[in-house]
Amino acid sequence: MATVSIRRQGTSIAYDPPSIKLGANDFIVFANYDPEQPHQPAPVGQDADYWFDDELPPFEEGEPAATSPAINLAGPNPITYEDGLNKGSGITGTITF
């Protein structure tokens, strides 16, 4: 399992790591460590609920980060994703598998 953390850097967010390579039969999980906003990663050009139905709520200190369900990817390779709740922000990540 690979985890991409969503973190706040100043006034914007960043994906940590910004680029990730998955092995055969691996899957990915997103964790929201941003205390200010909910997030919902999705492939660029797709609806926010493309990978999972509910947004990840903001991070609360002392609590575990909200995480997405495990996502097993198929389709075009690589996949570029963005926050489906903030489309067009220019902040993207890349998954290769």
Biotite code that builds the C-alpha atoms (Angstrom):
import biotite.structure as struc

atoms = struc.array([
    struc.Atom([0.000, 0.000, 0.000], chain_id="A", res_id=1, res_name="MET", atom_name="CA", element="C"),
    struc.Atom([1.228, 3.487, -0.866], chain_id="A", res_id=2, res_name="ALA", atom_name="CA", element="C"),
    struc.Atom([0.060, 6.604, 0.968], chain_id="A", res_id=3, res_name="THR", atom_name="CA", element="C"),
    struc.Atom([-0.010, 10.142, -0.379], chain_id="A", res_id=4, res_name="VAL", atom_name="CA", element="C"),
    struc.Atom([-0.319, 12.775, 2.348], chain_id="A", res_id=5, res_name="SER", atom_name="CA", element="C"),
    struc.Atom([-2.099, 16.054, 1.644], chain_id="A", res_id=6, res_name="ILE", atom_name="CA", element="C"),
    struc.Atom([-0.283, 18.823, 3.541], chain_id="A", res_id=7, res_name="ARG", atom_name="CA", element="C"),
    struc.Atom([-0.695, 22.574, 3.817], chain_id="A", res_id=8, res_name="ARG", atom_name="CA", element="C"),
    struc.Atom([2.276, 24.719, 2.820], chain_id="A", res_id=9, res_name="GLN", atom_name="CA", element="C"),
    struc.Atom([1.468, 28.346, 3.479], chain_id="A", res_id=10, res_name="GLY", atom_name="CA", element="C"),
    struc.Atom([-1.656, 29.229, 1.537], chain_id="A", res_id=11, res_name="THR", atom_name="CA", element="C"),
    struc.Atom([-1.665, 26.157, -0.722], chain_id="A", res_id=12, res_name="SER", atom_name="CA", element="C"),
    struc.Atom([-1.568, 22.402, -0.442], chain_id="A", res_id=13, res_name="ILE", atom_name="CA", element="C"),
    struc.Atom([1.020, 19.886, -1.585], chain_id="A", res_id=14, res_name="ALA", atom_name="CA", element="C"),
    struc.Atom([0.958, 16.164, -2.197], chain_id="A", res_id=15, res_name="TYR", atom_name="CA", element="C"),
    struc.Atom([3.648, 14.218, -0.330], chain_id="A", res_id=16, res_name="ASP", atom_name="CA", element="C"),
    struc.Atom([5.129, 12.621, -2.329], chain_id="A", res_id=17, res_name="PRO", atom_name="CA", element="C"),
    struc.Atom([4.133, 14.579, -5.448], chain_id="A", res_id=18, res_name="PRO", atom_name="CA", element="C"),
    struc.Atom([4.978, 11.616, -7.678], chain_id="A", res_id=19, res_name="SER", atom_name="CA", element="C"),
    struc.Atom([4.608, 7.953, -6.758], chain_id="A", res_id=20, res_name="ILE", atom_name="CA", element="C"),
    struc.Atom([5.154, 4.620, -8.501], chain_id="A", res_id=21, res_name="LYS", atom_name="CA", element="C"),
    struc.Atom([2.968, 1.664, -7.560], chain_id="A", res_id=22, res_name="LEU", atom_name="CA", element="C"),
    struc.Atom([4.005, -1.955, -7.917], chain_id="A", res_id=23, res_name="GLY", atom_name="CA", element="C"),
    struc.Atom([1.912, -4.702, -9.486], chain_id="A", res_id=24, res_name="ALA", atom_name="CA", element="C"),
    struc.Atom([-1.378, -5.227, -7.616], chain_id="A", res_id=25, res_name="ASN", atom_name="CA", element="C"),
    struc.Atom([-0.564, -2.310, -5.285], chain_id="A", res_id=26, res_name="ASP", atom_name="CA", element="C"),
    struc.Atom([-3.094, 0.318, -4.274], chain_id="A", res_id=27, res_name="PHE", atom_name="CA", element="C"),
    struc.Atom([-3.025, 3.894, -3.026], chain_id="A", res_id=28, res_name="ILE", atom_name="CA", element="C"),
    struc.Atom([-4.581, 5.720, -0.066], chain_id="A", res_id=29, res_name="VAL", atom_name="CA", element="C"),
    struc.Atom([-4.798, 9.495, 0.443], chain_id="A", res_id=30, res_name="PHE", atom_name="CA", element="C"),
    struc.Atom([-4.506, 11.037, 3.948], chain_id="A", res_id=31, res_name="ALA", atom_name="CA", element="C"),
    struc.Atom([-5.575, 14.632, 4.678], chain_id="A", res_id=32, res_name="ASN", atom_name="CA", element="C"),
    struc.Atom([-3.174, 16.452, 7.033], chain_id="A", res_id=33, res_name="TYR", atom_name="CA", element="C"),
    struc.Atom([-4.496, 19.901, 6.075], chain_id="A", res_id=34, res_name="ASP", atom_name="CA", element="C"),
    struc.Atom([-6.135, 21.481, 9.155], chain_id="A", res_id=35, res_name="PRO", atom_name="CA", element="C"),
    struc.Atom([-7.919, 24.136, 7.072], chain_id="A", res_id=36, res_name="GLU", atom_name="CA", element="C"),
    struc.Atom([-9.826, 22.391, 4.263], chain_id="A", res_id=37, res_name="GLN", atom_name="CA", element="C"),
    struc.Atom([-11.402, 19.138, 3.169], chain_id="A", res_id=38, res_name="PRO", atom_name="CA", element="C"),
    struc.Atom([-9.905, 17.499, 0.057], chain_id="A", res_id=39, res_name="HIS", atom_name="CA", element="C"),
    struc.Atom([-10.936, 14.889, -2.479], chain_id="A", res_id=40, res_name="GLN", atom_name="CA", element="C"),
    struc.Atom([-8.217, 13.859, -4.953], chain_id="A", res_id=41, res_name="PRO", atom_name="CA", element="C"),
    struc.Atom([-9.431, 12.793, -8.402], chain_id="A", res_id=42, res_name="ALA", atom_name="CA", element="C"),
    struc.Atom([-7.880, 12.422, -11.852], chain_id="A", res_id=43, res_name="PRO", atom_name="CA", element="C"),
    struc.Atom([-7.600, 15.719, -13.741], chain_id="A", res_id=44, res_name="VAL", atom_name="CA", element="C"),
    struc.Atom([-10.762, 16.177, -15.812], chain_id="A", res_id=45, res_name="GLY", atom_name="CA", element="C"),
    struc.Atom([-12.906, 13.861, -13.667], chain_id="A", res_id=46, res_name="GLN", atom_name="CA", element="C"),
    struc.Atom([-15.539, 14.599, -11.019], chain_id="A", res_id=47, res_name="ASP", atom_name="CA", element="C"),
    struc.Atom([-14.431, 14.871, -7.383], chain_id="A", res_id=48, res_name="ALA", atom_name="CA", element="C"),
    struc.Atom([-16.117, 11.551, -6.543], chain_id="A", res_id=49, res_name="ASP", atom_name="CA", element="C"),
    struc.Atom([-14.340, 9.585, -9.306], chain_id="A", res_id=50, res_name="TYR", atom_name="CA", element="C"),
    struc.Atom([-12.215, 7.539, -6.852], chain_id="A", res_id=51, res_name="TRP", atom_name="CA", element="C"),
    struc.Atom([-14.264, 7.800, -3.654], chain_id="A", res_id=52, res_name="PHE", atom_name="CA", element="C"),
    struc.Atom([-17.620, 9.268, -2.651], chain_id="A", res_id=53, res_name="ASP", atom_name="CA", element="C"),
    struc.Atom([-16.865, 11.471, 0.350], chain_id="A", res_id=54, res_name="ASP", atom_name="CA", element="C"),
    struc.Atom([-14.384, 14.303, 0.844], chain_id="A", res_id=55, res_name="GLU", atom_name="CA", element="C"),
    struc.Atom([-11.626, 13.886, 3.420], chain_id="A", res_id=56, res_name="LEU", atom_name="CA", element="C"),
    struc.Atom([-12.389, 16.278, 6.314], chain_id="A", res_id=57, res_name="PRO", atom_name="CA", element="C"),
    struc.Atom([-9.738, 18.661, 7.667], chain_id="A", res_id=58, res_name="PRO", atom_name="CA", element="C"),
    struc.Atom([-7.063, 17.303, 9.979], chain_id="A", res_id=59, res_name="PHE", atom_name="CA", element="C"),
    struc.Atom([-7.655, 17.732, 13.713], chain_id="A", res_id=60, res_name="GLU", atom_name="CA", element="C"),
    struc.Atom([-4.594, 17.864, 15.976], chain_id="A", res_id=61, res_name="GLU", atom_name="CA", element="C"),
    struc.Atom([-4.378, 14.799, 18.200], chain_id="A", res_id=62, res_name="GLY", atom_name="CA", element="C"),
    struc.Atom([-6.601, 12.735, 15.898], chain_id="A", res_id=63, res_name="GLU", atom_name="CA", element="C"),
    struc.Atom([-5.595, 10.384, 13.069], chain_id="A", res_id=64, res_name="PRO", atom_name="CA", element="C"),
    struc.Atom([-5.778, 11.901, 9.594], chain_id="A", res_id=65, res_name="ALA", atom_name="CA", element="C"),
    struc.Atom([-8.861, 11.081, 7.537], chain_id="A", res_id=66, res_name="ALA", atom_name="CA", element="C"),
    struc.Atom([-7.958, 8.576, 4.834], chain_id="A", res_id=67, res_name="THR", atom_name="CA", element="C"),
    struc.Atom([-9.557, 7.508, 1.591], chain_id="A", res_id=68, res_name="SER", atom_name="CA", element="C"),
    struc.Atom([-10.561, 3.949, 0.822], chain_id="A", res_id=69, res_name="PRO", atom_name="CA", element="C"),
    struc.Atom([-7.838, 1.899, -0.876], chain_id="A", res_id=70, res_name="ALA", atom_name="CA", element="C"),
    struc.Atom([-7.812, 2.645, -4.607], chain_id="A", res_id=71, res_name="ILE", atom_name="CA", element="C"),
    struc.Atom([-6.652, -0.002, -7.083], chain_id="A", res_id=72, res_name="ASN", atom_name="CA", element="C"),
    struc.Atom([-5.826, 1.826, -10.308], chain_id="A", res_id=73, res_name="LEU", atom_name="CA", element="C"),
    struc.Atom([-6.375, 0.885, -13.915], chain_id="A", res_id=74, res_name="ALA", atom_name="CA", element="C"),
    struc.Atom([-6.518, 2.860, -17.122], chain_id="A", res_id=75, res_name="GLY", atom_name="CA", element="C"),
    struc.Atom([-4.112, 5.371, -18.598], chain_id="A", res_id=76, res_name="PRO", atom_name="CA", element="C"),
    struc.Atom([-0.642, 5.363, -17.150], chain_id="A", res_id=77, res_name="ASN", atom_name="CA", element="C"),
    struc.Atom([0.541, 7.685, -15.639], chain_id="A", res_id=78, res_name="PRO", atom_name="CA", element="C"),
    struc.Atom([-2.409, 9.373, -13.924], chain_id="A", res_id=79, res_name="ILE", atom_name="CA", element="C"),
    struc.Atom([-2.252, 13.051, -13.013], chain_id="A", res_id=80, res_name="THR", atom_name="CA", element="C"),
    struc.Atom([-4.618, 14.036, -10.230], chain_id="A", res_id=81, res_name="TYR", atom_name="CA", element="C"),
    struc.Atom([-5.743, 17.220, -8.472], chain_id="A", res_id=82, res_name="GLU", atom_name="CA", element="C"),
    struc.Atom([-8.087, 18.156, -5.657], chain_id="A", res_id=83, res_name="ASP", atom_name="CA", element="C"),
    struc.Atom([-11.547, 17.547, -7.097], chain_id="A", res_id=84, res_name="GLY", atom_name="CA", element="C"),
    struc.Atom([-12.911, 20.188, -4.696], chain_id="A", res_id=85, res_name="LEU", atom_name="CA", element="C"),
    struc.Atom([-10.475, 22.828, -6.000], chain_id="A", res_id=86, res_name="ASN", atom_name="CA", element="C"),
    struc.Atom([-10.219, 22.124, -9.724], chain_id="A", res_id=87, res_name="LYS", atom_name="CA", element="C"),
    struc.Atom([-7.807, 24.194, -11.747], chain_id="A", res_id=88, res_name="GLY", atom_name="CA", element="C"),
    struc.Atom([-5.591, 25.126, -8.788], chain_id="A", res_id=89, res_name="SER", atom_name="CA", element="C"),
    struc.Atom([-2.534, 23.902, -10.660], chain_id="A", res_id=90, res_name="GLY", atom_name="CA", element="C"),
    struc.Atom([-1.534, 21.658, -7.748], chain_id="A", res_id=91, res_name="ILE", atom_name="CA", element="C"),
    struc.Atom([-1.239, 18.143, -9.059], chain_id="A", res_id=92, res_name="THR", atom_name="CA", element="C"),
    struc.Atom([0.314, 14.791, -8.296], chain_id="A", res_id=93, res_name="GLY", atom_name="CA", element="C"),
    struc.Atom([1.291, 11.881, -10.513], chain_id="A", res_id=94, res_name="THR", atom_name="CA", element="C"),
    struc.Atom([0.811, 8.145, -10.085], chain_id="A", res_id=95, res_name="ILE", atom_name="CA", element="C"),
    struc.Atom([2.642, 5.643, -12.272], chain_id="A", res_id=96, res_name="THR", atom_name="CA", element="C"),
    struc.Atom([1.873, 1.936, -12.146], chain_id="A", res_id=97, res_name="PHE", atom_name="CA", element="C"),
])
